[in-house]
Amino acid sequence: MKKSDIRTFGIIGGDKRQLFLAKSISDSCYDVLLGGFDRLESHGSLSLCNVKKAISESDALIFPLPSIRTDGSLNTPFSNENILLDGDDIEIILKKPVFTTMKSRFLKAYPRLSDGEIFDYGARDDFAILNALPTAEGAIECAMREYEGTISGSKCLVAGFGRIGKILAHKLVLLGANVTVSARKPSDLAYVKALGYNALNTENLRTVKRFDIAFNTIPKLIFDRELLMNTDTNTLIIDLASLPGGVDFDTAEKLGIYAVRALSLPGKCAPKTAGEIIKTTVFDIIKEVYR
């Protein structure tokens, strides 16, 4: 297949991100079929259809984040149906490029598709880096909603100095927060200090005292029972880590600590930007693979 052979994209399921993704692709002069959106009466000039038609009449398919539910059905929040791919669907899908997320989970549900061209756009660094910005902004929006004070003048802990932690710490400082960042790597701790943040070694994080808000970005149980028992009860904890997360929520509730699980923030807080990020990543993959 050549890049020029792709004229119609089938977008299968998803939330508002996929609707903005569809609009952005359409604006780039491609045809778009939206499958699994039967709860919508219309969506501008875009074609709404059932999943089977979107699969059969498109040149390439884009599945959402996450692509499937735990029962193997497609992630179609805008549909009242529980949609599963059947044998006919799979035979058609095998003949065209598929762009999805959580590829291993997708293929576990539909192992026959292992013989196809399956690209995991969610596993790419460029996708993760671009998504860090709306995630950070969404985390701050969550803090503004849940914290009874202002971000300006607040004492914030950012656990983790990865993609999200870097951007989140920067945005918090711009809003006037006093920011402490915890990290493990000596190089990360050096960057934290060089950028003017207070630094803590995550390995030595035994107490969370005198912080108004603590943001966790580490996909590991950091706020376990021991740490929560040494956390101020008036500290708001916002967990940004993917499931199973980094906070023992049951213990936090028992101790009277307010903890919020903030997942899929790009789709909730900035679906337009998130949709455009998916498009950019998918189109970059197409440029790399199909000349």
HELIX and SHEET records of a PDB file:
HELIX    1   1 LYS A    3  ASP A    5  5                                   3    
HELIX    2   2 LYS A   16  ASP A   27  1                                  12    
HELIX    3   3 VAL A   51  SER A   56  1                                   6    
HELIX    4   4 GLY A   87  ILE A   93  1                                   7    
HELIX    5   5 LYS A  103  ALA A  109  1                                   7    
HELIX    6   6 PRO A  111  ASP A  115  5                                   5    
HELIX    7   7 TYR A  121  ALA A  123  5                                   3    
HELIX    8   8 ASP A  125  GLU A  146  1                                  22    
HELIX    9   9 ARG A  163  LEU A  174  1                                  12    
HELIX   10  10 PRO A  186  ALA A  194  1                                   9    
HELIX   11  11 THR A  202  ASN A  204  5                                   3    
HELIX   12  12 ARG A  225  LEU A  228  1                                   4    
HELIX   13  13 PHE A  249  LYS A  254  1                                   6    
HELIX   14  14 LEU A  265  CYS A  269  1                                   5    
HELIX   15  15 PRO A  271  VAL A  289  1                                  19    
SHEET    1   A 6 SER A  47  CYS A  49  0                                        
SHEET    2   A 6 ASP A  31  GLY A  35  1                                        
SHEET    3   A 6 THR A   8  ILE A  12  1                                        
SHEET    4   A 6 ALA A  60  ILE A  62  1                                        
SHEET    5   A 6 VAL A  98  THR A 100  1                                        
SHEET    6   A 6 ILE A 118  ASP A 120  1                                        
SHEET    1   B 6 ASN A 198  ASN A 201  0                                        
SHEET    2   B 6 ASN A 178  ALA A 183  1                                        
SHEET    3   B 6 LYS A 155  ALA A 159  1                                        
SHEET    4   B 6 ILE A 213  ASN A 216  1                                        
SHEET    5   B 6 LEU A 236  ASP A 239  1                                        
SHEET    6   B 6 ALA A 259  ARG A 261  1                                        
END                                                                             
